[in-house]
Amino acid sequence: MNEILAALSDQQAELDALLTPVDDAAWGKPTRCVGWSVSDVVLHLAQTNAMAEASLDHRMDAFLDDMLRGLPPTANVDDAAGAMVDKERGTPPADVYARWRTGVDALLGKYRAANPSERVQWVAGTLSVQTLATTRLAETWIHTGDVASGLGVALPSTDRLRFIARLAWRTLPYAFVRAGREMQGKVAFELTAPNGTDTWVFADGAAETIVRGPARDLCEVAAQRADAAETSLTAQGPDADGVLALVRTFA
């Protein structure tokens, strides 16, 4: 848990370093998250960090009731997230930044005080506090990349990707169930670390399907920011096509 929180803190710091020097015009630039500006992306992070706080405080239902009040019904989690951003779009950039920054500090404090094994409510059911922290790392990494794209900044890969790739591997059963599909057997990931020499292996015994390639490519595909066919990823086995199409790190 301490390693995950350190990685989450570092990821927040990377995003902060992108945001602090920019002017209001830059906050309005479009990002690779289609339809969302830099400000929209950071607003979404502020909202979902607050949602994670509510989860840790066991008040998730009340939080969602408040956030979704007055909004039309939505078909899925992605639509609900979009509606929440729409509801508050136009908030001045300084206020969006202050809200996100304050929320980051509050959320990290709550994680440090929590029991990593405790089960808490999240959008797709219940999960452990440690897994919730990892999902926040994954989402913050995704949206840091979105912000960087809007600002025209290229970010290096870091070993934080190890936690994100492992999350993608562990949640494959959820990804298949969400799509109404059944896995044919076990899946292993054999991924090249950002240093280009180390290999990260995620497996649970002998696997029928093996995915190989750069860890960053896997994480970008799981973030739905890249198509697997346009990366260096390869997959062999009965679930090869399904894994590359369905892998994800968010609900």
Phi, psi and omega in degrees: 000319180299321178295320180293317179294324176295319178294320178297317178298318179295322180293320176298321180294323178297317178294318180301320180295332176286325189274323190297329183271355191270156180265178184300325180298320180294326178297338180269359183289145178289152179242179177287349173279100194305127178088354182246136173275175174305315180298319179299317181297314181291324175300315179300317178296320178298319180294315184284333171295320176295325177295320178295321174302315180298322178298315180294333179270002181060042177226036184297315182299316180295321179298312182294322177302318181290315183292326185264359181298130179087354180265149177292157178302146179240154187277335185204178183297318181298317179294322179296319178297319178296319179295323179295320177292316178305320184299326185246008179299142181102353174299134181306139182308320181299323180287321177298314180298313181298321180294316180295313184297316178296319180295323178301311182297318181294318182293316179299322178297319180292321178298317183295334181268354187268161173277117184303333184270350182297140178270133179227161182280140172220181190296332183252019182128210179253151176209170180284157177302321180296319178292323177298319177298322180291323177295325177292322175299312182298314182292321179294322176297315179303310187282338170297319176296323177298312179299316180301321179296320179293329182267357180072032182250134175263123182257141177285157173280150179228172179290356173299336180298337181300317179293323182289317178296321179294321177300316179300320179293314184294331185263011177303317178303319177298317181299319179291315179299318180301327180269002180072029182239160181244132176288142182270348180177191181285153180236139175239146172250133171235099192245141177279126181291164181303335180285353175083356182239319181286153177241131175260122180249128175239114184203157176228079185080192181295133183247141177279333180238133180233130177252129181232151176146185180295139179301321181297319179300315179299316181293323178294320178294316179295334177276357185058038175249000177209149174270132183304326182294341181261010180245184178267010181289143171231153178215137178229138178129174185296335180256013187304305182295321181296317181298312182293333179275330191249343184305140183201161179238015179217163187290000000 
